[in-house]
């Protein structure tokens, strides 16, 4: 399990901001079981495919989703499938105070 960590208050704020978006959380929930490609996620959640792609790239950059490429017998023949990485986030006043002092 991935434990999200941060070294500064701005880093913590960035993680919280990323997770504070309902659509990003819905995407994480969608790919927490089975791996899916962007069009599947977009249709399931009613979010535009370009926006799903943007959010998936952001979540991948944070390490919250992993992507693999697979071939398909129908177009598009190469698809990127995304799966959520199990993670844990612990934020408490001690953590915030420690970051503030550093």
N, C-alpha and C positions, 0 to 999 in steps of 0.2 A: 504494500500500500504506500502510495506517495504521500509524504507529509509536506504540505506547502510551507515554505519558510521564506522569510524576508529579513533584510538587514537594516532597512530604513522605514520611516513612516510613509514616505511617498511610495515605496514598493508595496507596503501593506495596503495603502489606499488604492493602488492599481488593481491588486488582487480582489479586494472587496468590491470595487467598481465593476470589475469583470463579472463577478458572481452576483452582483446586485441587479442585473438585467434579466427580466423575466424570460425574454426570448432565448438568451444564452442558457439559462437554467433549463428551459424546456428542451433545448437541443441536447444538453448533457443528459437529461432524463431519457430522451429518445434513444440515445446511443449507449445507454448504460447496460442494456441487455445484449441485443444483437448489433453487430456492425451494420451500418447503413451508409448509402451514398447520398450526396447532397439533395438530389431530386426527391428521393424517398422521404427524407426529413422535411423538405419544404412542403411536399404534398400532405404529409401527416399533420404538420403543425400549422399549415396555412400561412407560411412565411415565404417571401420571395426567395427563389434559388440564389440570386446574387448575394442577398443579405445572409442567407445560411452559409454560403461559402466564406464570406468575410468573417462571420462569427466562428466558424470552424477553424480558420487559419489563426485567429486570435487565441482560441482555446488550445490549439495545438502548440502554439508558441509558448504558452504557459505550462505546457506539459499535461494538460487535463484531458486531452484526447490524443489517440494515436491513429495514424492513417496507414493503410496498406492499399496497394494497387492490385486490382484483379481484372482479368479479361472476362468479357461477356460475349455471348453468341449474337447479341443484338446491339444496335448502336445505343449509346457510345460503347465501343468495343473495349475500351480501357476505362475503368471506373476506380475512383478513390473511395474506399470504405473507411468509415470512422467509427471508433469504439472509445468509450469513456475509460479513462484510467482511474481506478479506485483511489480516492485521495481523502486526506483528513486535513482539516483546517482548525487550528486552535488559536483563538484570540481572546485574551483576557486583559485585565488592567495591568497585570505584571508585565506582560509582553509589551504593551503600549508604553509603559513607563520605561522599560529597558531600552526600547527603540528611541525614545525621546532623549535619554541620557547619552546615547552613543552618537 
